[in-house]
Every structure is written in structure tokens, then in C-alpha cells.
Amino acid sequence: MGISGFGLIYIIIGFIVAINRGYLSNITTIGSLISALLAILLWPLLFFGISLHISFSASHSGYSLWTSYLLRRH
């Protein structure tokens, strides 16, 4: 089973939108890689101002994964 024509177009548009929004400009961590993949797959959310940036932050109990879905202006 392959990817459908619609699926391919959806991924291509997602890739273009992710590039234009800066998600593919600096992939140096696992968080930035996950953010880029989310941006490619969930690209329509980016047009509503939703941020899909994921980062790892140090906490007292180790590392915790947190993501920000805050509305912000681009």
C-alpha cells in the first residue's frame, strides 16, 4: 500500500508551511525534530496561530517534556 495522491500533496504542503514558519531551519535536538514532524503533519493548525514547538526542560525530578500550544503572532 502506498500513499495516496491527496496524502502526498498534504505532506508536501506541510513541508512547505513548516519551512516558511521556521520549523526546519535549525533541527539540532530531539525536541526540534519532533516539532518539525508535528508542523509537517498538523500544518493547518499553524494558520490559527498555534505553536507546535516542543522542548525539554530540566526539572527537579529529571527532564520533563512540555509543549506550548499558546496562541502567538507570527
OpenMM code with the backbone's topology and positions (N, CA, C; nanometers):
from openmm import Vec3, app, unit

residues = "MET GLY ILE SER GLY PHE GLY LEU ILE TYR ILE ILE ILE GLY PHE ILE VAL ALA ILE ASN ARG GLY TYR LEU SER ASN ILE THR THR ILE GLY SER LEU ILE SER ALA LEU LEU ALA ILE LEU LEU TRP PRO LEU LEU PHE PHE GLY ILE SER LEU HIS ILE SER PHE SER ALA SER HIS SER GLY TYR SER LEU TRP THR SER TYR LEU LEU ARG ARG HIS".split()
positions = [
    Vec3(0.0836, -0.1179, 0.0000),
    Vec3(0.0000, 0.0000, 0.0000),
    Vec3(0.0875, 0.1234, 0.0000),
    Vec3(0.0578, 0.2113, -0.0895),
    Vec3(0.1331, 0.3355, -0.0982),
    Vec3(0.0517, 0.4523, -0.0473),
    Vec3(0.1121, 0.5668, -0.0523),
    Vec3(0.0459, 0.6888, -0.0099),
    Vec3(-0.0415, 0.7388, -0.1248),
    Vec3(-0.1578, 0.7911, -0.0924),
    Vec3(-0.2486, 0.8403, -0.1955),
    Vec3(-0.1995, 0.9749, -0.2485),
    Vec3(-0.2560, 1.0164, -0.3583),
    Vec3(-0.2201, 1.1461, -0.4161),
    Vec3(-0.2518, 1.2598, -0.3203),
    Vec3(-0.3679, 1.2507, -0.2540),
    Vec3(-0.4056, 1.3531, -0.1569),
    Vec3(-0.3070, 1.3554, -0.0404),
    Vec3(-0.2676, 1.2381, 0.0073),
    Vec3(-0.1722, 1.2296, 0.1175),
    Vec3(-0.0381, 1.2899, 0.0817),
    Vec3(0.0063, 1.2644, -0.0403),
    Vec3(0.1338, 1.3200, -0.0862),
    Vec3(0.1269, 1.4721, -0.0946),
    Vec3(0.0182, 1.5249, -0.1482),
    Vec3(0.0014, 1.6703, -0.1582),
    Vec3(-0.0049, 1.7323, -0.0187),
    Vec3(-0.0761, 1.6661, 0.0735),
    Vec3(-0.0876, 1.7139, 0.2108),
    Vec3(0.0507, 1.7241, 0.2762),
    Vec3(0.1340, 1.6225, 0.2590),
    Vec3(0.2692, 1.6214, 0.3165),
    Vec3(0.3566, 1.7289, 0.2517),
    Vec3(0.3458, 1.7448, 0.1214),
    Vec3(0.4249, 1.8477, 0.0520),
    Vec3(0.3865, 1.9872, 0.1008),
    Vec3(0.2561, 2.0122, 0.1139),
    Vec3(0.2117, 2.1426, 0.1655),
    Vec3(0.2619, 2.1604, 0.3082),
    Vec3(0.2523, 2.0562, 0.3894),
    Vec3(0.3017, 2.0636, 0.5269),
    Vec3(0.4502, 2.0944, 0.5334),
    Vec3(0.5259, 2.0341, 0.4440),
    Vec3(0.6701, 2.0591, 0.4381),
    Vec3(0.6975, 2.2055, 0.4035),
    Vec3(0.6252, 2.2583, 0.3063),
    Vec3(0.6431, 2.3983, 0.2650),
    Vec3(0.6042, 2.4937, 0.3772),
    Vec3(0.4914, 2.4671, 0.4424),
    Vec3(0.4469, 2.5522, 0.5536),
    Vec3(0.5475, 2.5454, 0.6686),
    Vec3(0.5973, 2.4271, 0.7005),
    Vec3(0.6957, 2.4123, 0.8083),
    Vec3(0.8238, 2.4890, 0.7773),
    Vec3(0.8657, 2.4881, 0.6528),
    Vec3(0.9841, 2.5656, 0.6141),
    Vec3(0.9579, 2.7140, 0.6326),
    Vec3(0.8422, 2.7606, 0.5851),
    Vec3(0.8097, 2.9032, 0.5933),
    Vec3(0.7921, 2.9517, 0.7363),
    Vec3(0.7521, 2.8648, 0.8273),
    Vec3(0.7325, 2.9017, 0.9679),
    Vec3(0.8571, 2.8777, 1.0524),
    Vec3(0.9657, 2.8300, 0.9919),
    Vec3(1.0931, 2.8155, 1.0619),
    Vec3(1.1110, 2.6862, 1.1399),
    Vec3(1.0252, 2.5894, 1.1194),
    Vec3(1.0375, 2.4641, 1.1929),
    Vec3(1.1504, 2.3753, 1.1401),
    Vec3(1.1960, 2.3973, 1.0192),
    Vec3(1.3010, 2.3138, 0.9611),
    Vec3(1.4345, 2.3859, 0.9505),
    Vec3(1.4434, 2.5050, 1.0077),
    Vec3(1.5649, 2.5836, 0.9910),
    Vec3(1.6793, 2.5419, 1.0824),
    Vec3(1.6477, 2.4865, 1.1991),
    Vec3(1.7537, 2.4550, 1.2943),
    Vec3(1.7168, 2.3298, 1.3741),
    Vec3(1.7278, 2.2152, 1.3125),
    Vec3(1.6943, 2.0897, 1.3797),
    Vec3(1.8211, 2.0342, 1.4433),
    Vec3(1.8376, 2.0636, 1.5730),
    Vec3(1.9588, 2.0201, 1.6433),
    Vec3(1.9287, 1.9319, 1.7633),
    Vec3(1.8032, 1.9277, 1.8062),
    Vec3(1.7665, 1.8474, 1.9223),
    Vec3(1.6484, 1.7571, 1.8876),
    Vec3(1.6211, 1.6631, 1.9740),
    Vec3(1.5062, 1.5752, 1.9538),
    Vec3(1.3762, 1.6570, 1.9608),
    Vec3(1.3745, 1.7583, 2.0452),
    Vec3(1.2569, 1.8446, 2.0552),
    Vec3(1.2295, 1.9195, 1.9270),
    Vec3(1.3352, 1.9713, 1.8639),
    Vec3(1.3161, 2.0438, 1.7378),
    Vec3(1.2775, 1.9480, 1.6251),
    Vec3(1.3253, 1.8246, 1.6301),
    Vec3(1.2861, 1.7246, 1.5305),
    Vec3(1.1381, 1.6891, 1.5459),
    Vec3(1.0944, 1.6685, 1.6701),
    Vec3(0.9536, 1.6386, 1.6947),
    Vec3(0.8664, 1.7574, 1.6531),
    Vec3(0.9101, 1.8780, 1.6830),
    Vec3(0.8364, 1.9977, 1.6429),
    Vec3(0.8220, 2.0050, 1.4919),
    Vec3(0.9292, 1.9749, 1.4199),
    Vec3(0.9251, 1.9785, 1.2740),
    Vec3(0.8276, 1.8747, 1.2192),
    Vec3(0.8314, 1.7538, 1.2737),
    Vec3(0.7391, 1.6495, 1.2278),
    Vec3(0.5943, 1.6857, 1.2585),
    Vec3(0.5695, 1.7410, 1.3768),
    Vec3(0.4343, 1.7850, 1.4102),
    Vec3(0.3875, 1.8964, 1.3168),
    Vec3(0.4771, 1.9901, 1.2866),
    Vec3(0.4418, 2.1001, 1.1972),
    Vec3(0.4076, 2.0493, 1.0578),
    Vec3(0.4790, 1.9490, 1.0109),
    Vec3(0.4506, 1.8931, 0.8776),
    Vec3(0.3161, 1.8218, 0.8781),
    Vec3(0.2869, 1.7464, 0.9832),
    Vec3(0.1637, 1.6686, 0.9871),
    Vec3(0.0411, 1.7495, 1.0291),
    Vec3(0.0618, 1.8501, 1.1135),
    Vec3(-0.0505, 1.9289, 1.1657),
    Vec3(-0.0479, 2.0724, 1.1149),
    Vec3(0.0017, 2.0928, 0.9928),
    Vec3(0.0225, 2.2271, 0.9388),
    Vec3(-0.1003, 2.3170, 0.9385),
    Vec3(-0.2231, 2.2676, 0.9240),
    Vec3(-0.3362, 2.3622, 0.9273),
    Vec3(-0.3468, 2.4383, 1.0596),
    Vec3(-0.3028, 2.3775, 1.1703),
    Vec3(-0.3082, 2.4451, 1.2997),
    Vec3(-0.2189, 2.5683, 1.3041),
    Vec3(-0.1135, 2.5684, 1.2261),
    Vec3(-0.0204, 2.6815, 1.2251),
    Vec3(-0.0869, 2.8088, 1.1738),
    Vec3(-0.1868, 2.7941, 1.0880),
    Vec3(-0.2567, 2.9111, 1.0345),
    Vec3(-0.3514, 2.9738, 1.1365),
    Vec3(-0.3777, 2.9037, 1.2453),
    Vec3(-0.4591, 2.9581, 1.3529),
    Vec3(-0.3729, 3.0153, 1.4650),
    Vec3(-0.2433, 3.0225, 1.4417),
    Vec3(-0.1521, 3.0810, 1.5382),
    Vec3(-0.1088, 2.9867, 1.6488),
    Vec3(-0.1299, 2.8592, 1.6317),
    Vec3(-0.0920, 2.7618, 1.7336),
    Vec3(0.0538, 2.7214, 1.7142),
    Vec3(0.1292, 2.7302, 1.8212),
    Vec3(0.2705, 2.6946, 1.8172),
    Vec3(0.2862, 2.5463, 1.8489),
    Vec3(0.3636, 2.4767, 1.7699),
    Vec3(0.3891, 2.3346, 1.7918),
    Vec3(0.5327, 2.3084, 1.8349),
    Vec3(0.5964, 2.4098, 1.8913),
    Vec3(0.7346, 2.3944, 1.9377),
    Vec3(0.7376, 2.3088, 2.0632),
    Vec3(0.8255, 2.2120, 2.0641),
    Vec3(0.8423, 2.1209, 2.1774),
    Vec3(0.9849, 2.1368, 2.2281),
    Vec3(0.9993, 2.1405, 2.3590),
    Vec3(1.1339, 2.1488, 2.4148),
    Vec3(1.1401, 2.0656, 2.5419),
    Vec3(1.2580, 2.0281, 2.5776),
    Vec3(1.2829, 1.9556, 2.7005),
    Vec3(1.3421, 2.0538, 2.7995),
    Vec3(1.2900, 2.0538, 2.9197),
    Vec3(1.3444, 2.1443, 3.0208),
    Vec3(1.3849, 2.0644, 3.1437),
    Vec3(1.4886, 2.1111, 3.2074),
    Vec3(1.5358, 2.0433, 3.3280),
    Vec3(1.4411, 2.0746, 3.4430),
    Vec3(1.4111, 1.9752, 3.5211),
    Vec3(1.3276, 1.9950, 3.6396),
    Vec3(1.3951, 1.9250, 3.7575),
    Vec3(1.3374, 1.9363, 3.8720),
    Vec3(1.3968, 1.8736, 3.9906),
    Vec3(1.3953, 1.7216, 3.9810),
    Vec3(1.3006, 1.6666, 3.9097),
    Vec3(1.2906, 1.5206, 3.9018),
    Vec3(1.3496, 1.4655, 3.7728),
    Vec3(1.4293, 1.5437, 3.7044),
    Vec3(1.4871, 1.4992, 3.5780),
    Vec3(1.4416, 1.5890, 3.4657),
    Vec3(1.4199, 1.5306, 3.3518),
    Vec3(1.3753, 1.6073, 3.2377),
    Vec3(1.2275, 1.5831, 3.2148),
    Vec3(1.1564, 1.6895, 3.1913),
    Vec3(1.0142, 1.6771, 3.1628),
    Vec3(0.9856, 1.7346, 3.0247),
    Vec3(0.8992, 1.6688, 2.9554),
    Vec3(0.8613, 1.7134, 2.8216),
    Vec3(0.7436, 1.8074, 2.8351),
    Vec3(0.7562, 1.9256, 2.7796),
    Vec3(0.6429, 2.0152, 2.7794),
    Vec3(0.6302, 2.0783, 2.6433),
    Vec3(0.5098, 2.1078, 2.6057),
    Vec3(0.4841, 2.1685, 2.4764),
    Vec3(0.3932, 2.2884, 2.4950),
    Vec3(0.4123, 2.3855, 2.4134),
    Vec3(0.3367, 2.5082, 2.4241),
    Vec3(0.2415, 2.5192, 2.3063),
    Vec3(0.1148, 2.5232, 2.3388),
    Vec3(0.0132, 2.5437, 2.2365),
    Vec3(-0.0499, 2.6815, 2.2528),
    Vec3(0.0330, 2.7780, 2.2875),
    Vec3(-0.0151, 2.9117, 2.3112),
    Vec3(-0.0335, 2.9851, 2.1790),
    Vec3(-0.1376, 3.0627, 2.1743),
    Vec3(-0.1585, 3.1456, 2.0568),
    Vec3(-0.0545, 3.2566, 2.0590),
    Vec3(0.0080, 3.2767, 1.9472),
    Vec3(0.1064, 3.3828, 1.9377),
    Vec3(0.1063, 3.4361, 1.7964),
    Vec3(0.1539, 3.5551, 1.7812),
    Vec3(0.1575, 3.6184, 1.6498),
    Vec3(0.2870, 3.5826, 1.5778),
    Vec3(0.2748, 3.5614, 1.4501),
    Vec3(0.3930, 3.5303, 1.3689),
    Vec3(0.4332, 3.6509, 1.2909),
] * unit.nanometer
topology = app.Topology()
chain = topology.addChain("A")
for resn in residues:
    res = topology.addResidue(resn, chain)
    for name in ("N", "CA", "C"):
        topology.addAtom(name, app.Element.getBySymbol(name[0]), res)
